[in-house]
């Protein structure tokens, strides 16, 4: 009767639809979530940036007409970049592309975290509807029993009225639980790229799952956490920016030549060669290097702080999940079966005239509260597990 924590999270109010496991929901979000789709659009931008970085300076064509000899000249020049500027730009563009991919991974991890929370919130909401319907069914039986006893003259009319009030309160509980389930379904639908009103049947349960040890969790987080991976890519990108800034300190040269003509009587045709170099007199690009080095130091400090924060988050999330798993285990093995026995005994005793209405209503209220707390313990465990997986940066269970 009270096996709702290990049964499928399906309610009678949910229209028939394809069963959706947690892995199915995560896969749909990866394929159809609009936030992920928007983040993917940054990839082509970064790829185009690589092509831009590969571009070379264009040559310049000039024409001169002068009063002095030679009267006309056609020339050309081409800037020559020194200091590996072009290669440094390409390296920066490639590093930016990798950072963009890491940012996409972070967005995906965030969305998957939201999907997991929304999924089990819907499971819990469906179970609340089940509990509310069960309580209503008990309230109906209590009302019917009170009516029978009142008609037989074994109880006052007050008991019949009280059971009617209890039934009305149960009806309100069913209405509220059904509305909450509809809201949770809409939130999950949006996350997986479906219309908010689409029919959805979730199949995973609020069951206990094994937890990793603290050492395993911290070690996995140091290797797999998407926030650390993103910072590593940003640090590499910033190192490339610093290399670009340093390459600008090397002056560029310009090489050119001209074809001259109409210089009679000295000559009919001639040529010129010229070279130019940028003199670092006013701008030596030192400030740019200082800026990039300061930003690099900031990112490295942020990476160290983030690593410490993640270790703390993993420790806290694991401690919370461990405590909740113990509470959920007690609910499943001891508290809920005992509450079911109490509920049944109270119902049988009242129907047989052995106990009064007050005892029955108290038993029903107590059982309902215990079932709700058991359901909440199951939901909180799943949410804590989701927080643990987010801190670690990898799935801890399947």
C-alpha positions in Angstrom: 0.0 0.0 0.0 2.8 2.3 0.9 5.3 1.2 -1.7 5.0 4.5 -3.5 8.8 5.2 -3.0 9.7 2.2 -5.1 6.8 2.2 -7.7 6.6 4.0 -11.0 5.8 7.7 -10.7 2.6 7.5 -12.8 -0.7 9.1 -11.9 -4.2 8.3 -13.1 -4.5 11.9 -14.3 -1.5 11.7 -16.7 -2.6 11.0 -20.3 -1.1 8.0 -22.0 2.3 8.7 -23.4 5.7 7.0 -24.0 7.5 6.1 -20.8 10.4 8.4 -20.1 13.4 7.3 -18.0 15.9 9.8 -16.6 18.4 8.8 -19.3 15.7 9.4 -21.9 15.0 12.9 -20.5 18.7 13.8 -20.5 19.1 12.6 -24.1 16.1 14.6 -25.2 17.5 17.7 -23.4 20.8 17.3 -25.2 19.1 17.1 -28.5 16.3 19.6 -28.1 16.9 22.0 -25.2 16.9 25.6 -26.5 19.6 26.8 -24.1 22.0 24.1 -25.4 21.0 24.9 -29.0 21.8 28.6 -28.4 25.2 27.7 -26.8 26.1 25.5 -29.8 25.8 28.6 -32.1 28.9 30.0 -30.6 30.9 27.1 -32.2 30.6 28.4 -35.8 31.7 31.8 -34.6 34.8 30.5 -33.1 35.6 28.3 -36.1 35.3 31.4 -38.4 37.7 33.2 -36.0 40.3 30.6 -36.9 39.9 31.4 -40.6 40.2 35.1 -39.8 43.4 34.5 -37.9 44.9 32.7 -40.9 44.5 35.7 -43.1 47.7 37.5 -44.4 48.1 41.2 -45.0 47.3 42.3 -48.5 49.9 43.9 -50.8 49.5 47.5 -51.8 49.6 48.8 -55.4 50.6 52.4 -56.1 50.7 54.7 -59.1 52.8 57.9 -59.2 52.7 60.8 -61.7 55.3 63.5 -61.1 56.6 66.6 -62.8 60.1 65.6 -62.1 61.9 62.7 -63.6 60.8 60.0 -63.9 57.4 61.3 -64.6 55.5 58.1 -63.9 55.9 55.0 -61.7 54.0 51.9 -60.8 54.9 50.2 -57.6 53.8 47.7 -55.0 54.6 46.9 -51.4 53.8 44.2 -49.0 53.9 44.2 -45.2 55.9 41.5 -43.6 54.9 40.4 -40.1 57.7 39.4 -37.9 57.8 37.9 -34.5 55.4 35.1 -35.4 52.3 37.3 -35.2 50.2 35.3 -37.6 51.0 32.0 -35.9 50.2 33.6 -32.5 46.8 34.8 -33.8 46.1 31.2 -35.1 47.0 29.8 -31.7 44.7 32.2 -30.0 41.8 31.4 -32.3 42.3 27.7 -31.7 42.4 28.2 -28.0 39.3 30.3 -28.2 37.6 27.4 -30.1 38.5 25.0 -27.4 37.2 27.4 -24.7 34.0 27.7 -26.6 33.6 23.9 -26.6 34.3 23.9 -22.8 31.7 26.5 -22.3 29.2 24.4 -24.2 30.0 21.5 -21.9 29.3 23.7 -18.9 26.0 24.7 -20.3 25.1 21.1 -21.0 26.0 20.1 -17.5 23.9 22.9 -16.0 20.9 21.9 -18.1 21.3 18.2 -17.3 21.4 19.2 -13.6 18.1 21.1 -14.0 16.6 18.2 -15.9 17.5 15.7 -13.2 15.9 18.0 -10.5 12.8 18.6 -12.6 12.5 14.9 -13.4 12.4 13.8 -9.8 10.3 16.7 -8.8 7.7 15.4 -11.3 8.1 11.9 -9.9 7.5 13.2 -6.4 4.6 15.4 -7.6 3.0 12.3 -9.1 3.5 10.4 -5.9 1.8 13.2 -4.0 -1.2 12.8 -6.2 -1.2 9.1 -5.4 -1.0 9.8 -1.7 -3.8 12.4 -1.9 -6.0 9.9 -3.8 -5.3 7.2 -1.2 -6.2 9.6 1.6 -9.4 10.6 -0.2 -10.3 7.0 -0.6 -9.9 6.4 3.1 -11.9 9.6 3.8 -14.7 8.2 1.7 -14.6 4.9 3.6 -14.6 6.8 6.9 -17.6 8.9 5.8 -19.5 5.9 4.6 -18.8 4.0 7.9 -19.9 7.1 9.9 -23.1 7.3 7.9 -23.8 3.6 8.6 -23.2 4.0 12.3 -25.2 7.2 12.4 -28.1 5.5 10.6 -28.0 2.6 13.0 -28.0 5.0 16.0 -24.5 3.9 17.1 -22.9 7.4 16.8 -24.0 11.0 16.8 -24.5 13.1 13.7 -21.4 15.1 14.6 -19.2 12.2 13.5 -20.9 12.0 10.1 -20.4 15.8 9.7 -16.7 15.5 10.7 -16.1 12.8 8.2 -17.7 14.9 5.5 -15.4 17.8 6.4 -12.4 15.4 6.3 -13.5 14.3 2.8 -13.8 17.9 1.6 -10.3 18.6 2.9 -9.0 15.5 1.1 -10.6 16.7 -2.1 -8.6 20.0 -1.7 -5.4 18.0 -1.3 -6.1 16.1 -4.5 -6.7 19.3 -6.4 -3.5 20.9 -5.1 -1.4 17.8 -5.7 -2.8 17.5 -9.3 -2.0 21.2 -10.0 1.5 20.8 -8.7 2.1 17.7 -10.8 0.9 19.6 -13.9 3.3 22.4 -13.1 6.2 20.0 -12.6 5.4 18.3 -15.9 5.4 21.6 -17.7 8.8 22.5 -16.3 10.3 19.2 -17.4 8.7 19.5 -20.8 10.3 22.8 -21.5 13.7 21.6 -20.4 13.6 18.6 -22.8 12.3 20.8 -25.7 8.7 19.7 -25.7 5.5 21.8 -25.5 4.7 22.6 -21.9 1.3 20.8 -22.1 2.7 17.7 -23.7 1.7 14.4 -22.1 4.6 12.9 -20.1 5.0 9.7 -18.2 8.1 9.4 -16.0 9.2 5.9 -14.9 12.2 6.3 -12.7 11.6 6.0 -8.9 12.7 7.8 -5.8 14.8 4.8 -4.7 18.0 4.6 -2.8 21.2 4.6 -4.9 24.8 3.8 -3.9 27.1 6.7 -3.1 30.8 7.0 -3.9 33.3 7.5 -1.1 34.6 11.0 -0.4 38.0 10.1 -1.9 36.5 8.8 -5.1 34.2 11.8 -5.4 36.9 14.4 -4.9 39.3 12.6 -7.3 36.6 12.4 -10.0 35.8 16.0 -9.5 39.4 17.1 -10.0 39.4 15.3 -13.4 35.8 15.7 -14.7 34.4 18.9 -13.3 33.3 21.1 -16.2 33.9 24.3 -14.4 37.6 23.4 -13.9 37.8 22.2 -17.5 36.4 25.6 -18.7 38.9 27.5 -16.6 41.8 25.4 -17.9 40.7 26.3 -21.5 40.4 29.9 -20.6 43.8 29.9 -19.1 45.2 28.4 -22.3 43.3 31.0 -24.3 44.7 33.8 -22.1 48.3 32.4 -22.5 47.7 32.7 -26.2 46.5 36.3 -25.8 49.7 37.1 -23.9 51.8 35.5 -26.7 49.9 37.7 -29.2 50.6 40.8 -27.1 54.3 39.9 -26.9 54.6 39.4 -30.7 53.4 42.9 -31.2 56.6 44.2 -29.6 58.5 43.0 -32.7 58.4 45.7 -35.4 57.1 44.8 -38.8 58.8 45.6 -42.1 57.4 46.6 -45.5 59.1 45.7 -48.7 58.3 47.3 -52.1 59.5 48.0 -55.6 58.5 50.4 -58.4 58.6 50.4 -62.2 59.5 53.9 -63.5 59.3 55.2 -67.0 59.3 58.5 -69.0 62.6 59.7 -67.7 64.1 60.8 -71.0 66.8 61.7 -71.9 68.3 59.7 -69.0 66.4 56.5 -69.5 63.1 55.3 -70.7 62.4 52.7 -68.0 63.8 52.1 -64.5 63.1 50.5 -61.2 63.2 51.2 -57.5 63.4 49.0 -54.4 62.4 50.2 -50.9 62.2 48.8 -47.4 60.5 50.2 -44.3 60.4 49.3 -40.7 58.1 50.4 -37.9 60.1 52.2 -35.2 58.9 51.5 -31.7 59.3 55.1 -30.5 55.9 56.1 -29.1 54.3 52.7 -28.7 56.2 49.7 -27.5 53.2 47.5 -26.7 54.5 46.8 -23.1 51.2 47.9 -21.6 49.3 45.3 -23.6 51.6 42.5 -22.3 51.1 43.7 -18.7 47.3 43.7 -19.2 47.3 40.1 -20.5 49.7 38.9 -17.8 47.5 40.4 -15.1 44.4 38.7 -16.5 46.3 35.4 -16.7 47.3 35.7 -13.1 43.6 36.4 -12.2 42.4 33.3 -14.1 45.0 31.1 -12.4 43.9 32.4 -9.0 40.3 31.8 -9.9 41.1 28.3 -10.9 42.7 27.5 -7.6 39.8 29.1 -5.7 37.3 27.1 -7.8 39.1 23.9 -7.2 38.9 24.5 -3.4 35.2 25.4 -3.7 34.4 22.3 -5.6 36.2 20.1 -3.1 34.0 21.8 -0.4 30.9 21.4 -2.4 31.6 17.7 -3.1 32.2 17.1 0.6 29.0 18.9 1.7 26.8 17.3 -1.0 28.1 13.9 -0.2 27.5 14.4 3.6 24.0 15.6 2.9 23.2 12.8 0.5 24.6 10.2 3.0 22.4 11.5 5.8 19.3 11.6 3.5 20.0 8.1 2.3 19.9 6.9 5.9 16.7 8.7 6.6 15.1 7.3 3.4 16.2 3.8 4.3 14.5 4.0 7.7 11.3 5.3 6.1 11.3 2.4 3.6 12.2 -0.4 6.0 10.5 0.6 9.3 8.4 3.8 9.4 6.2 3.4 6.4 5.3 -0.3 7.0 4.4 0.5 10.6 2.3 3.5 9.5 0.4 1.3 7.1 -0.4 -1.2 9.9 -1.6 1.7 12.2 -3.8 3.0 9.4 -5.4 -0.3 8.7 -6.0 -1.1 12.4 -7.6 2.3 12.9 -9.9 1.9 10.0 -10.9 -1.7 11.0 -11.4 -0.6 14.6 -13.7 2.3 13.7 -15.7 0.2 11.3 -16.2 -2.4 14.1 -17.2 0.2 16.6 -14.1 -0.5 18.8 -12.7 3.0 18.5 -14.1 6.5 18.1 -14.0 8.9 15.2 -11.3 11.1 16.8 -8.9 8.2 17.0 -9.6 7.3 13.4 -9.0 10.9 12.1 -5.9 11.2 14.2 -4.6 8.0 12.7 -5.4 9.1 9.2 -3.7 12.4 9.7 -0.6 10.9 11.2 -0.3 8.4 8.4 -0.7 11.0 5.8 2.0 13.2 7.4 4.3 10.2 7.6 3.8 9.3 4.0 4.4 12.9 3.0 7.6 13.0 5.0 8.8 9.8 3.5 8.1 11.1 0.0 9.9 14.3 0.8 12.9 12.3 2.1 13.0 10.4 -1.2 12.9 13.7 -3.2 15.5 15.4 -1.1 17.8 12.4 -1.5 17.5 12.6 -5.3 18.1 16.4 -5.3 21.1 15.9 -3.1 22.4 13.3 -5.4 21.9 15.7 -8.3 23.8 18.4 -6.4 26.6 15.8 -5.8 26.8 14.9 -9.4 26.9 18.6 -10.4 29.8 19.2 -8.0 31.7 16.2 -9.2 30.9 16.9 -12.8 30.1 13.3 -13.7 27.2 10.8 -13.2 27.7 8.9 -10.0 24.8 6.5 -10.7 22.9 5.2 -13.7 
